[in-house]
């Protein structure tokens, strides 16, 4: 970690695999809304988890974190294990009066090539994060900073935006919101998305053909 504190209070689970990024990238060409339609509207995060800084779209693999309200020690610890393409999915217990993420952690994320950060809680330093370009989705923005005492968990499933997120599953976001996708359905999903996209494009063409 880049901070000099003990991380003994953080429980780390590392017995999991990441979904292949090339499969996630393939479906990232489609809007989150279309993906959600094909998945029968399952896995869609609540609208309260909204874009607040950086790029508006992202894709990657879930790196789940559980933090105590207003504490970000688990996030610092998780970044030791983060791999390129990971998305930090943080259950901050919905706390909106103290941020658990800011621009300094954003710098570490960029160095680790983290794809995005999703927080069921609050973030701060949004102007700096916006300049960095790191996609940030959160429940709220608040300037009050965090403590670094723990406890917390890294790698175990967490709830974020009313969706249970498992380590290594796919996650994508755009201006409409966020969808989380199980790894086992990724190999067949691109074909289903193309079929639905073709249906919708055909509908558009038929409507436009009738325009006066």
Backbone bond lengths (Angstrom), bond angles and torsions (degrees), N, CA, C in turn:
res aa  C-N    CA-C-N  psi(-1)  N-CA   C-N-CA  omega(-1)  CA-C   N-CA-C  phi
1 X - - - 1.463 - - 1.525 109.89 -
2 X 1.316 116.42 156.34 1.455 121.26 178.51 1.527 111.94 -85.91
3 X 1.344 116.87 -4.27 1.458 120.71 177.46 1.533 108.59 -111.95
4 X 1.324 115.60 149.98 1.463 120.82 -175.30 1.530 110.59 -99.06
5 X 1.311 115.99 72.36 1.460 122.03 175.80 1.522 108.20 -137.43
6 X 1.317 116.24 160.30 1.456 120.43 178.85 1.524 110.37 -75.69
7 X 1.344 115.54 139.55 1.463 120.37 177.00 1.518 111.36 -109.72
8 X 1.338 117.20 22.60 1.462 120.81 -176.56 1.524 112.78 -63.65
9 X 1.337 117.51 -22.40 1.465 120.49 -178.67 1.519 112.86 -82.92
10 X 1.334 118.05 -1.65 1.459 122.01 -177.85 1.526 109.60 -99.56
11 X 1.329 116.28 123.83 1.461 122.05 177.88 1.526 108.42 -93.44
12 X 1.320 116.74 124.45 1.471 121.60 -175.71 1.522 109.66 -113.39
13 X 1.325 115.87 126.35 1.469 122.63 174.41 1.522 107.75 -107.35
14 X 1.310 117.45 122.69 1.470 119.69 -176.55 1.526 113.63 -124.12
15 X 1.320 117.79 11.83 1.466 121.14 -178.93 1.528 110.48 -93.41
16 X 1.344 116.14 66.87 1.460 120.48 -179.65 1.528 109.80 -153.19
17 X 1.335 114.91 161.05 1.460 121.06 -178.23 1.521 109.99 -116.97
18 X 1.312 115.25 152.39 1.455 121.44 178.27 1.533 110.40 -93.61
19 X 1.311 115.88 141.58 1.463 120.32 174.30 1.532 109.45 -62.92
20 X 1.333 117.70 148.14 1.473 120.01 179.57 1.531 111.26 -62.29
21 X 1.312 116.46 125.81 1.461 120.10 -177.44 1.521 112.73 -63.55
22 X 1.346 116.88 -30.92 1.461 118.03 -177.79 1.534 111.37 -66.60
23 X 1.326 117.34 -30.82 1.466 120.08 176.70 1.532 110.89 -71.38
24 X 1.324 116.16 -37.74 1.464 119.66 178.49 1.522 110.02 -69.41
25 X 1.325 116.42 -40.67 1.466 119.62 178.88 1.527 111.09 -61.09
26 X 1.320 116.44 -36.56 1.461 120.60 -179.68 1.525 111.16 -61.60
27 X 1.325 117.78 -41.77 1.465 119.37 -179.03 1.520 111.93 -83.55
28 X 1.336 117.88 -11.58 1.465 120.41 178.87 1.525 112.23 -68.79
29 X 1.323 116.92 -11.16 1.465 120.64 176.90 1.528 111.97 -73.56
30 X 1.327 117.25 -9.64 1.458 121.71 -179.49 1.526 109.96 -107.54
31 X 1.343 117.72 149.59 1.461 120.48 178.87 1.522 111.73 -64.59
32 X 1.327 115.53 150.78 1.459 120.66 177.36 1.527 110.56 -58.17
33 X 1.320 118.02 -37.79 1.467 120.88 -179.92 1.526 111.22 -60.94
34 X 1.329 117.08 -42.38 1.465 120.63 178.91 1.529 110.34 -66.36
35 X 1.325 116.46 -42.15 1.459 119.76 177.67 1.525 109.73 -59.67
36 X 1.317 116.60 -44.02 1.455 120.58 178.71 1.513 112.74 -61.78
37 X 1.319 117.16 -38.67 1.465 120.30 177.44 1.525 110.95 -60.74
38 X 1.337 115.82 -45.72 1.458 120.43 -179.09 1.535 110.64 -65.09
39 X 1.315 116.87 -31.77 1.466 121.44 179.06 1.522 112.34 -88.75
40 X 1.334 116.67 15.69 1.463 122.97 178.68 1.529 111.89 58.41
41 X 1.336 114.86 37.71 1.470 124.77 176.53 1.526 113.17 64.32
42 X 1.314 117.59 19.26 1.458 121.67 177.30 1.532 109.70 -91.37
43 X 1.328 116.07 148.93 1.454 121.16 177.07 1.511 114.85 81.26
44 X 1.338 117.57 10.33 1.459 121.24 -179.00 1.527 109.38 -90.96
45 X 1.327 116.44 125.09 1.456 119.59 -179.96 1.525 111.49 -71.01
46 X 1.316 115.21 155.65 1.461 121.41 178.47 1.526 110.42 -61.58
47 X 1.324 116.00 148.88 1.464 120.80 -177.73 1.521 112.66 -67.09
48 X 1.328 117.30 -13.24 1.463 120.06 177.56 1.526 111.51 -69.43
49 X 1.334 117.69 -18.62 1.466 121.22 173.09 1.527 106.48 -90.95
50 X 1.326 115.84 100.56 1.459 119.44 -169.86 1.531 111.69 -123.87
51 X 1.325 115.79 161.50 1.461 121.34 179.19 1.526 109.74 -67.48
52 X 1.348 115.80 132.10 1.461 119.62 -179.98 1.526 112.97 -127.30
53 X 1.329 119.24 -18.58 1.467 119.82 -178.52 1.521 110.14 -163.16
54 X 1.339 114.94 159.60 1.460 121.43 175.22 1.518 113.02 75.03
55 X 1.309 115.56 -163.98 1.460 121.21 179.06 1.523 109.76 -62.05
56 X 1.321 116.24 151.46 1.464 120.15 -175.49 1.519 113.36 -90.00
57 X 1.307 118.20 -8.90 1.465 119.58 -179.68 1.522 110.00 -130.78
58 X 1.340 115.22 151.52 1.452 120.91 179.97 1.520 109.47 -161.44
59 X 1.328 115.67 164.80 1.462 121.78 169.12 1.514 108.09 -150.11
60 X 1.331 115.99 154.01 1.452 119.54 178.74 1.508 111.93 171.94
61 X 1.331 115.58 -161.88 1.459 122.25 -178.85 1.524 109.84 -112.40
62 X 1.310 115.76 144.31 1.463 121.94 -175.77 1.530 111.28 -72.42
63 X 1.335 115.88 125.89 1.462 122.49 165.99 1.529 106.05 -115.24
64 X 1.340 117.43 97.54 1.463 120.88 -171.11 1.534 113.33 -82.57
65 X 1.332 114.96 142.91 1.462 121.48 -179.37 1.515 109.95 -136.96
66 X 1.321 115.08 142.40 1.464 121.33 171.64 1.518 107.82 -118.34
67 X 1.330 116.11 124.58 1.452 121.07 179.37 1.522 110.16 -119.49
68 X 1.310 115.45 152.17 1.453 118.62 168.59 1.524 108.16 -70.86
69 X 1.333 117.25 151.43 1.455 121.37 -178.17 1.531 110.93 -52.70
70 X 1.329 115.91 125.36 1.451 120.87 176.22 1.518 115.52 72.80
71 X 1.329 117.80 17.88 1.458 121.86 -178.29 1.529 108.77 -127.90
72 X 1.336 117.46 138.27 1.462 118.69 -177.42 1.526 114.86 -125.04
73 X 1.326 117.40 20.82 1.463 119.30 178.48 1.528 111.49 -59.20
74 X 1.330 117.49 -38.96 1.464 120.29 -179.83 1.529 111.47 -62.98
75 X 1.321 117.44 -32.24 1.464 120.25 179.06 1.531 109.82 -68.21
76 X 1.330 116.37 -44.92 1.459 119.37 176.52 1.522 110.93 -57.50
77 X 1.334 116.66 -43.61 1.463 120.32 -179.40 1.523 111.45 -66.15
78 X 1.321 117.12 -40.15 1.468 120.56 -178.26 1.519 111.74 -62.66
79 X 1.322 116.73 -33.66 1.461 119.50 -177.53 1.518 112.30 -68.48
80 X 1.334 118.17 -17.63 1.462 120.06 173.29 1.523 111.24 -64.58
81 X 1.332 116.56 -30.32 1.461 121.88 -175.72 1.528 113.35 -105.28
82 X 1.322 117.58 -3.74 1.466 120.81 -175.98 1.531 111.06 -64.20
83 X 1.323 115.12 141.34 1.454 122.00 177.18 1.525 109.96 -116.62
84 X 1.342 117.39 158.08 1.469 119.41 178.03 1.522 111.58 -53.94
85 X 1.331 116.27 131.85 1.459 121.40 -178.89 1.506 114.10 95.59
86 X 1.337 118.01 -9.68 1.458 120.24 176.49 1.526 110.73 -68.76
87 X 1.319 115.13 148.05 1.468 122.37 172.55 1.521 107.13 -118.65
88 X 1.324 117.61 120.30 1.454 120.74 176.24 1.527 108.76 -71.06
89 X 1.321 116.45 117.88 1.459 121.91 177.68 1.521 106.22 -112.84
90 X 1.327 116.33 108.33 1.454 122.54 -165.68 1.519 111.35 -112.62
91 X 1.327 115.67 118.97 1.461 120.58 170.23 1.520 106.91 -88.76
92 X 1.327 115.13 101.46 1.453 121.27 176.96 1.512 111.74 -98.28
93 X 1.345 115.65 22.30 1.467 122.38 179.74 1.527 112.48 58.67
94 X 1.328 116.09 26.62 1.455 120.31 175.18 1.514 114.26 67.44
95 X 1.337 118.52 12.34 1.459 121.61 -178.10 1.532 110.49 -70.15
96 X 1.333 116.29 124.81 1.465 120.39 -176.59 1.518 113.72 -113.21
97 X 1.324 118.23 -0.17 1.466 120.94 -177.65 1.521 113.46 -98.25
98 X 1.332 116.76 -1.28 1.467 120.72 175.87 1.526 108.32 -149.53
99 X 1.328 115.64 124.03 1.457 120.56 -177.67 1.526 110.97 -75.84
100 X 1.325 116.00 145.36 1.471 121.07 176.12 1.530 112.20 -110.33
101 X 1.334 116.82 1.49 1.464 120.14 -177.31 1.522 108.81 -146.48
102 X 1.369 114.82 139.72 1.458 120.36 178.18 1.515 111.16 -149.47
103 X 1.333 115.45 -164.96 1.463 119.36 -170.66 1.525 113.49 -68.89
104 X 1.347 118.36 -30.18 1.468 118.79 179.50 1.522 111.22 -66.93
105 X 1.333 116.62 -43.28 1.464 119.09 173.43 1.524 110.57 -64.53
106 X 1.324 116.51 -32.47 1.456 119.95 176.35 1.522 111.79 -60.10
107 X 1.342 116.31 -39.03 1.466 120.21 177.77 1.526 110.74 -62.50
108 X 1.331 116.37 -41.35 1.464 119.82 179.02 1.530 110.12 -64.76
109 X 1.336 116.00 -40.78 1.466 120.19 178.67 1.523 111.17 -59.62
110 X 1.325 116.94 -43.70 1.462 119.92 179.41 1.526 110.55 -63.53
111 X 1.333 116.63 -40.66 1.468 120.20 179.19 1.525 111.34 -64.11
112 X 1.327 116.84 -33.89 1.465 121.76 179.69 1.533 112.38 -87.96
113 X 1.320 117.08 -1.12 1.466 123.68 -178.55 1.527 111.95 60.49
114 X 1.332 115.20 37.98 1.456 120.83 172.18 1.521 108.49 -67.34
115 X 1.338 116.77 137.49 1.461 121.02 -172.56 1.520 113.08 -79.60
116 X 1.348 117.74 -31.95 1.460 120.77 -176.45 1.521 108.70 -171.74
117 X 1.333 115.24 170.18 1.459 121.84 176.83 1.522 108.10 -133.49
118 X 1.336 116.12 129.39 1.469 122.56 -179.89 1.527 106.81 -124.40
119 X 1.324 116.85 124.00 1.464 120.81 -171.53 1.519 111.02 -128.02
120 X 1.322 116.41 121.28 1.466 120.38 168.05 1.525 105.86 -86.69
121 X 1.302 114.12 74.42 1.451 124.00 -173.08 1.518 107.96 169.96
122 X 1.330 116.97 -155.69 1.465 120.68 -172.88 1.521 112.18 -114.18
123 X 1.329 114.18 156.50 1.461 123.97 178.01 1.527 107.76 -129.38
124 X 1.322 116.65 159.90 1.464 120.72 173.80 1.530 109.39 -137.01
125 X 1.340 116.73 -178.87 1.469 122.67 -179.40 1.525 111.50 60.38
126 X 1.332 116.10 40.21 1.465 118.96 -172.93 1.527 112.51 -68.15
127 X 1.323 118.96 -29.37 1.467 119.08 177.74 1.524 110.56 -65.29
128 X 1.326 116.51 -44.65 1.458 120.22 178.79 1.532 110.84 -65.78
129 X 1.321 116.84 -42.52 1.460 120.40 178.84 1.524 111.27 -64.44
130 X 1.320 116.00 -35.09 1.465 119.86 178.01 1.522 110.86 -63.08
131 X 1.328 116.69 -41.35 1.463 120.92 178.28 1.528 110.60 -65.22
132 X 1.334 116.50 -38.47 1.473 120.27 178.31 1.526 112.09 -61.61
133 X 1.328 116.23 -33.57 1.458 120.40 -178.76 1.511 114.40 90.61
134 X 1.336 118.12 -5.48 1.463 121.11 -179.94 1.528 109.38 -65.70
135 X 1.346 118.71 121.60 1.463 119.98 -179.54 1.530 110.86 -64.11
136 X 1.336 115.63 124.66 1.459 121.63 179.76 1.522 108.61 -125.42
137 X 1.324 116.02 124.46 1.458 122.95 172.43 1.525 107.06 -119.08
138 X 1.334 117.19 136.63 1.456 119.92 -177.57 1.521 110.20 -154.74
139 X 1.332 114.90 167.58 1.461 120.95 177.21 1.521 111.45 -78.64
140 X 1.348 117.63 -29.36 1.455 120.20 -175.51 1.522 110.45 -160.28
141 X 1.327 114.98 167.37 1.461 123.19 173.16 1.530 107.32 -119.01
142 X 1.348 116.20 131.53 1.456 120.36 179.58 1.525 109.04 -151.55
143 X 1.330 118.49 134.32 1.468 119.91 -176.75 1.511 114.84 -75.23
144 X 1.335 118.98 -13.94 1.468 121.12 -178.22 1.520 110.50 -68.21
145 X 1.320 116.64 128.60 1.453 121.14 -175.87 1.522 113.73 -84.90
146 X 1.347 116.32 171.19 1.467 122.22 -173.99 1.528 113.14 -94.25
147 X 1.318 114.85 167.60 1.464 121.84 165.27 1.514 108.44 -92.68
148 X 1.324 116.77 174.66 1.475 121.96 -177.94 1.521 109.56 -139.19
149 X 1.307 115.13 58.18 1.450 120.91 -177.97 1.532 113.38 -112.47
150 X 1.335 118.22 -22.28 1.452 120.54 -171.09 1.514 109.26 82.40
151 X 1.318 118.11 -168.22 1.466 126.72 -2.42 1.528 111.42 -76.04
152 X 1.322 115.22 -176.47 1.450 120.29 177.64 1.512 110.96 -178.52
153 X 1.337 115.34 175.30 1.456 121.27 179.68 1.527 109.52 -135.66
154 X 1.312 115.66 147.24 1.465 122.43 176.74 1.522 108.02 -128.95
155 X 1.316 116.51 126.70 1.463 121.46 174.49 1.508 115.10 96.75
156 X 1.323 118.78 -19.24 1.462 121.14 177.18 1.529 109.26 -81.09
157 X 1.347 118.13 152.75 1.474 120.36 179.68 1.526 111.54 -57.42
158 X 1.338 115.31 142.66 1.456 120.36 177.25 1.527 109.51 -133.60
159 X 1.325 115.32 158.14 1.461 121.08 170.54 1.520 108.39 -93.53
160 X 1.324 116.34 133.87 1.459 121.24 177.87 1.523 107.70 -145.48
161 X 1.315 117.19 120.69 1.454 119.53 -177.95 1.505 113.35 59.44
162 X 1.341 117.39 35.98 1.465 124.91 179.31 1.527 113.57 69.92
163 X 1.328 117.73 16.61 1.464 121.43 176.81 1.521 108.30 -121.90
164 X 1.337 116.91 132.29 1.461 120.51 174.68 1.529 108.45 -78.99
165 X 1.330 115.71 124.87 1.457 121.34 -174.20 1.530 109.82 -114.45
166 X 1.328 115.64 122.63 1.462 121.64 -178.03 1.529 110.01 -101.52
167 X 1.315 115.63 143.90 1.458 121.19 179.98 1.520 110.97 -55.88
168 X 1.322 115.53 133.21 1.454 121.28 175.16 1.503 115.63 87.57
169 X 1.341 117.94 -8.90 1.468 119.78 176.67 1.527 110.21 -73.21
170 X 1.320 115.91 167.16 1.461 121.31 -178.74 1.518 110.54 -83.83
171 X 1.330 116.13 146.60 1.454 121.69 175.15 1.519 108.14 -143.88
172 X 1.334 115.42 135.96 1.469 121.37 -179.38 1.517 108.91 -136.84
173 X 1.326 116.45 148.71 1.448 120.48 177.73 1.517 111.86 -142.69
174 X 1.324 116.01 151.14 1.459 122.46 170.54 1.527 107.68 -149.14
175 X 1.308 118.25 -165.69 1.465 120.23 -173.91 1.525 112.66 -66.72
176 X 1.323 117.52 -17.71 1.465 120.41 176.29 1.525 112.50 -79.69
177 X 1.330 117.69 -28.73 1.454 120.19 -177.32 1.511 112.08 146.22
178 X 1.338 116.07 -154.09 1.462 122.32 -170.01 1.524 110.63 -129.87
179 X 1.333 115.64 141.15 1.455 121.85 174.11 1.527 109.16 -127.56
180 X 1.328 115.88 140.12 1.467 122.73 177.44 1.525 107.80 -114.35
181 X 1.345 116.58 134.07 1.465 121.53 -171.28 1.530 110.10 -128.58
182 X 1.323 116.18 131.95 1.457 120.91 177.50 1.531 110.97 -63.30
183 X 1.317 115.51 143.45 1.466 120.24 -178.88 1.527 112.46 -60.42
184 X 1.334 117.44 -37.36 1.460 119.52 -171.39 1.517 113.82 -69.83
185 X 1.331 118.52 -17.41 1.461 118.77 -179.86 1.526 112.67 -99.12
186 X 1.317 117.52 -2.13 1.465 120.08 -178.27 1.532 113.90 -61.86
187 X 1.333 119.92 -41.19 1.472 119.00 -175.24 1.522 114.47 -59.50
188 X 1.334 118.80 -27.98 1.468 121.06 -177.96 1.526 113.12 -105.03
189 X 1.321 116.48 -2.70 1.459 118.99 -172.69 1.525 113.36 -72.42
190 X 1.324 117.95 -38.26 1.465 120.77 -177.15 1.529 111.12 -59.42
191 X 1.321 116.99 -40.19 1.471 120.35 179.24 1.528 110.80 -64.01
192 X 1.323 116.89 -41.83 1.463 120.65 179.27 1.525 111.20 -66.10
193 X 1.311 116.12 -37.69 1.460 119.74 178.87 1.523 111.39 -65.86
194 X 1.331 116.16 -40.66 1.467 118.80 178.99 1.526 110.93 -63.08
195 X 1.323 117.15 -40.76 1.461 120.45 179.02 1.528 111.11 -61.70
196 X 1.343 116.67 -45.12 1.461 120.31 179.74 1.523 111.12 -67.30
197 X 1.323 116.45 -38.67 1.466 120.53 178.57 1.521 110.73 -64.15
198 X 1.325 117.04 -40.20 1.466 120.70 177.62 1.527 110.96 -63.39
199 X 1.318 117.08 -40.72 1.475 121.06 178.50 1.525 110.08 -61.27
200 X 1.326 116.81 -45.11 1.457 119.98 -177.35 1.527 111.48 -70.52
201 X 1.329 117.31 -37.53 1.465 119.87 177.44 1.529 111.26 -65.86
202 X 1.328 116.14 -37.20 1.467 119.85 175.96 1.524 110.81 -62.73
203 X 1.320 116.57 -41.21 1.474 120.78 177.49 1.527 110.31 -61.08
204 X 1.321 117.37 -45.03 1.464 120.65 179.63 1.526 111.00 -60.00
205 X 1.331 115.30 -44.22 1.465 119.08 -178.52 1.515 111.74 -63.24
206 X 1.348 116.80 -39.23 1.462 119.81 179.47 1.521 111.38 -67.91
207 X 1.326 116.82 -38.08 1.471 119.74 177.48 1.525 110.72 -65.78
208 X 1.326 117.26 -45.67 1.454 121.07 -178.18 1.527 111.65 -65.48
209 X 1.323 116.25 -30.19 1.468 119.96 179.13 1.516 112.18 -67.79
210 X 1.356 116.59 -21.81 1.470 119.59 -179.47 1.523 112.62 -93.55
211 X 1.354 116.39 -2.98 1.460 120.12 -176.70 1.521 111.44 -62.31
212 X 1.292 116.30 136.95 1.462 121.10 -179.73 1.517 111.47 -79.17
